[in-house]
Amino acid sequence: MTEAGGGRPIEQYLDELVTALSTRRPRQLRHLVAETEAHLRDDAEAAMADGLSVEEAEVLAVSRFGPARELAAADDARMATPLREVVRQVATTALLLGGIAGVAIGISGALAALIRALAGTRALVDVAPGQALSAGDCARWLAADPGAGSCRNAAVADWATETVVYRLAAGVLGLLCVLVYTRLRRRAASSSRWPVLPATVTNTIALTAFGAAGVWTLGLGVDAVAASSGHGSGQWLSAAPVALSAAAVFGLRLLGNLRRGTA
């Protein structure tokens, strides 16, 4: 393919196209400009073969191609993600992050069980100062644990068991969600039917959620240590390190996305 002398009309068109596509990623921009230039050069050469001058051939090629801004707008429309795809991305991302959150809760349940075994039930949960236990609840707790000796002991034992068991159950459910997500991704790898939101968005959501949960549970745990001599702090301090660790992982991933300039 010969170089059109000077190429002023085509070069001007490509300059306008680059300006209109200034928000594109470098690789996308290069590919589109290269493809556009190839088509323009081919049209110009065909026109020159029919007897037109270089200038006339390039003007004709540019006029046939249409305004650069219309080309950029058409490419924007082509690249826009359909609403159905966005909904699918949100649902799949929710499945993944929900599964990870469930696994994290399960891990905190294991830590809660460890705290209960090492420091006792009241270190994990306790009756809050001023909290009244109803007669009906006491009867139910004592019936379930006749050896507790008191309503308070029976209530605390019941709450501690629920804290551990419910969290472990959430962990199992979270693991199932992760497995379902993994299977869906493998089955649809070729068609990308189950994509997730961009990595930057996903990592930002996870960092925010886990960070907020970690700070909140840590604050409640520290408050329990200061106000109740540590009684009941274990339910919070078993969750805080897990949430903060997850936040740190997603924070590092987000930092990597930003430094690489990837979505």
C-alpha positions as semicolon CSV with decimal commas, in nm:
position;residue;x (nm);y (nm);z (nm)
1;M;0,000;0,000;0,000
2;T;0,151;0,330;-0,110
3;E;0,170;0,635;0,110
4;A;-0,064;0,907;-0,003
5;G;0,150;1,216;-0,052
6;G;0,127;1,425;0,263
7;G;-0,205;1,262;0,350
8;R;-0,351;1,588;0,478
9;P;-0,725;1,508;0,460
10;I;-0,676;1,160;0,605
11;E;-0,435;1,281;0,873
12;Q;-0,677;1,555;0,973
13;Y;-0,958;1,301;0,991
14;L;-0,752;1,070;1,210
15;D;-0,664;1,361;1,438
16;E;-1,033;1,439;1,479
17;L;-1,104;1,072;1,548
18;V;-0,834;1,053;1,818
19;T;-0,981;1,364;1,982
20;A;-1,331;1,217;1,977
21;L;-1,203;0,890;2,123
22;S;-0,982;1,048;2,388
23;T;-1,148;0,847;2,669
24;R;-1,055;0,513;2,512
25;R;-0,786;0,292;2,653
26;P;-0,461;0,320;2,456
27;R;-0,488;-0,025;2,299
28;Q;-0,851;0,025;2,195
29;L;-0,766;0,365;2,050
30;R;-0,470;0,232;1,852
31;H;-0,671;-0,054;1,705
32;L;-0,962;0,163;1,596
33;V;-0,741;0,434;1,447
34;A;-0,527;0,177;1,265
35;E;-0,834;0,006;1,121
36;T;-0,986;0,337;1,016
37;E;-0,664;0,452;0,852
38;A;-0,631;0,127;0,661
39;H;-0,982;0,165;0,517
40;L;-0,923;0,530;0,425
41;R;-0,591;0,455;0,256
42;D;-0,746;0,169;0,058
43;D;-1,036;0,388;-0,059
44;A;-0,798;0,668;-0,151
45;E;-0,575;0,436;-0,353
46;A;-0,877;0,296;-0,536
47;A;-0,986;0,648;-0,624
48;M;-0,634;0,738;-0,741
49;A;-0,639;0,431;-0,965
50;D;-0,951;0,577;-1,127
51;G;-0,758;0,894;-1,213
52;L;-0,815;1,126;-0,917
53;S;-0,532;1,324;-0,765
54;V;-0,399;1,238;-0,420
55;E;-0,583;1,530;-0,260
56;E;-0,909;1,453;-0,439
57;A;-0,883;1,082;-0,358
58;E;-0,831;1,146;0,011
59;V;-1,114;1,399;0,030
60;L;-1,344;1,147;-0,140
61;A;-1,234;0,867;0,097
62;V;-1,295;1,085;0,402
63;S;-1,635;1,200;0,277
64;R;-1,744;0,840;0,219
65;F;-1,635;0,741;0,568
66;G;-1,850;1,002;0,739
67;P;-1,770;1,254;1,015
68;A;-1,521;1,140;1,277
69;R;-1,755;1,226;1,563
70;E;-2,031;1,010;1,415
71;L;-1,786;0,723;1,383
72;A;-1,682;0,772;1,748
73;A;-2,047;0,786;1,859
74;A;-2,127;0,468;1,669
75;D;-1,833;0,293;1,831
76;D;-1,948;0,415;2,173
77;A;-2,291;0,266;2,108
78;R;-2,135;-0,060;1,993
79;M;-1,921;-0,086;2,305
80;A;-2,197;0,008;2,550
81;T;-2,285;-0,282;2,780
82;P;-2,653;-0,388;2,742
83;L;-2,869;-0,353;3,052
84;R;-2,930;-0,727;3,060
85;E;-2,555;-0,784;3,071
86;V;-2,514;-0,532;3,352
87;V;-2,782;-0,710;3,556
88;R;-2,608;-1,040;3,492
89;Q;-2,273;-0,894;3,600
90;V;-2,425;-0,755;3,919
91;A;-2,591;-1,089;4,001
92;T;-2,273;-1,287;3,938
93;T;-2,060;-1,044;4,137
94;A;-2,311;-1,060;4,423
95;L;-2,289;-1,439;4,415
96;L;-1,910;-1,426;4,433
97;L;-1,881;-1,157;4,701
98;G;-2,167;-1,308;4,899
99;G;-1,990;-1,642;4,893
100;I;-1,663;-1,486;5,006
101;A;-1,847;-1,301;5,284
102;G;-2,010;-1,627;5,393
103;V;-1,674;-1,802;5,407
104;A;-1,533;-1,513;5,612
105;I;-1,825;-1,543;5,855
106;G;-1,759;-1,916;5,881
107;I;-1,396;-1,849;5,966
108;S;-1,506;-1,604;6,236
109;G;-1,731;-1,881;6,371
110;A;-1,431;-2,108;6,407
111;L;-1,245;-1,830;6,589
112;A;-1,548;-1,777;6,813
113;A;-1,548;-2,147;6,902
114;L;-1,177;-2,121;6,985
115;I;-1,237;-1,819;7,211
116;R;-1,516;-2,005;7,387
117;A;-1,295;-2,309;7,442
118;L;-0,999;-2,108;7,572
119;A;-1,161;-1,821;7,764
120;G;-1,507;-1,949;7,848
121;T;-1,859;-1,883;7,729
122;R;-1,891;-1,539;7,889
123;A;-1,583;-1,420;7,703
124;L;-1,769;-1,489;7,382
125;V;-2,115;-1,355;7,473
126;D;-2,272;-1,222;7,790
127;V;-2,585;-1,056;7,917
128;A;-2,556;-0,682;7,862
129;P;-2,565;-0,462;8,174
130;G;-2,926;-0,374;8,254
131;Q;-3,066;-0,633;8,012
132;A;-3,372;-0,810;8,157
133;L;-3,436;-1,177;8,084
134;S;-3,804;-1,266;8,063
135;A;-3,948;-1,554;8,260
136;G;-4,065;-1,726;7,943
137;D;-3,720;-1,710;7,786
138;C;-3,560;-1,832;8,107
139;A;-3,791;-2,132;8,119
140;R;-3,704;-2,221;7,760
141;W;-3,328;-2,185;7,815
142;L;-3,331;-2,383;8,140
143;A;-3,540;-2,656;7,981
144;A;-3,279;-2,689;7,706
145;D;-2,988;-2,681;7,954
146;P;-3,103;-2,804;8,298
147;G;-2,748;-2,813;8,429
148;A;-2,686;-2,443;8,368
149;G;-2,778;-2,354;8,724
150;S;-2,918;-2,010;8,644
151;C;-3,115;-1,831;8,378
152;R;-2,814;-1,617;8,290
153;N;-2,584;-1,914;8,241
154;A;-2,843;-2,093;8,028
155;A;-2,902;-1,782;7,816
156;V;-2,531;-1,719;7,763
157;A;-2,470;-2,082;7,670
158;D;-2,756;-2,072;7,418
159;W;-2,634;-1,746;7,265
160;A;-2,276;-1,872;7,243
161;T;-2,388;-2,188;7,066
162;E;-2,595;-1,986;6,820
163;T;-2,301;-1,752;6,754
164;V;-2,075;-2,042;6,661
165;V;-2,327;-2,265;6,480
166;Y;-2,492;-1,991;6,276
167;R;-2,158;-1,854;6,163
168;L;-2,031;-2,198;6,066
169;A;-2,356;-2,254;5,873
170;A;-2,301;-1,923;5,693
171;G;-1,952;-2,044;5,607
172;V;-2,088;-2,361;5,449
173;L;-2,345;-2,162;5,252
174;G;-2,075;-1,918;5,141
175;L;-1,855;-2,205;5,024
176;L;-2,145;-2,344;4,821
177;C;-2,196;-2,002;4,660
178;V;-1,829;-1,986;4,563
179;L;-1,847;-2,338;4,418
180;V;-2,161;-2,250;4,219
181;Y;-1,991;-1,935;4,090
182;T;-1,680;-2,131;3,989
183;R;-1,886;-2,390;3,806
184;L;-2,086;-2,127;3,621
185;R;-1,769;-1,950;3,513
186;R;-1,614;-2,273;3,386
187;R;-1,924;-2,374;3,191
188;A;-1,955;-2,031;3,029
189;A;-1,585;-1,954;2,981
190;S;-1,609;-1,963;2,602
191;S;-1,922;-1,747;2,574
192;S;-1,857;-1,519;2,875
193;R;-2,220;-1,564;2,966
194;W;-2,153;-1,510;3,336
195;P;-1,909;-1,219;3,357
196;V;-1,854;-1,016;3,670
197;L;-1,831;-0,643;3,717
198;P;-1,494;-0,486;3,634
199;A;-1,220;-0,576;3,883
200;T;-1,189;-0,219;4,004
201;V;-1,561;-0,205;4,087
202;T;-1,564;-0,548;4,250
203;N;-1,258;-0,479;4,462
204;T;-1,391;-0,139;4,567
205;I;-1,722;-0,290;4,681
206;A;-1,545;-0,565;4,873
207;L;-1,294;-0,327;5,031
208;T;-1,572;-0,095;5,145
209;A;-1,795;-0,371;5,283
210;F;-1,525;-0,568;5,461
211;G;-1,351;-0,253;5,583
212;A;-1,671;-0,113;5,733
213;A;-1,755;-0,448;5,895
214;G;-1,405;-0,480;6,035
215;V;-1,397;-0,132;6,186
216;W;-1,748;-0,171;6,329
217;T;-1,687;-0,510;6,493
218;L;-1,347;-0,400;6,622
219;G;-1,507;-0,095;6,780
220;L;-1,775;-0,307;6,948
221;G;-1,511;-0,549;7,074
222;V;-1,293;-0,275;7,219
223;D;-1,601;-0,119;7,381
224;A;-1,689;-0,454;7,541
225;V;-1,335;-0,487;7,677
226;A;-1,347;-0,136;7,824
227;A;-1,703;-0,142;7,957
228;S;-1,756;-0,506;8,055
229;S;-1,407;-0,633;8,141
230;G;-1,401;-0,825;7,814
231;H;-1,724;-1,017;7,877
232;G;-1,901;-1,065;7,546
233;S;-1,615;-0,914;7,346
234;G;-1,529;-1,243;7,175
235;Q;-1,829;-1,234;6,943
236;W;-1,692;-0,910;6,795
237;L;-1,318;-0,972;6,822
238;S;-1,360;-1,305;6,643
239;A;-1,512;-1,125;6,345
240;A;-1,297;-0,811;6,326
241;P;-0,963;-0,969;6,219
242;V;-1,132;-1,177;5,950
243;A;-1,312;-0,875;5,803
244;L;-1,004;-0,654;5,822
245;S;-0,787;-0,922;5,660
246;A;-1,035;-0,955;5,374
247;A;-1,041;-0,576;5,339
248;A;-0,661;-0,572;5,320
249;V;-0,660;-0,836;5,046
250;F;-0,915;-0,653;4,835
251;G;-0,743;-0,322;4,907
252;L;-0,416;-0,458;4,768
253;R;-0,600;-0,593;4,465
254;L;-0,761;-0,254;4,407
255;L;-0,424;-0,081;4,441
256;G;-0,284;-0,317;4,180
257;N;-0,576;-0,237;3,946
258;L;-0,516;0,136;3,985
259;R;-0,142;0,113;3,936
260;R;-0,181;-0,100;3,622
261;G;-0,467;0,115;3,496
262;T;-0,688;-0,190;3,447
263;A;-1,063;-0,204;3,498
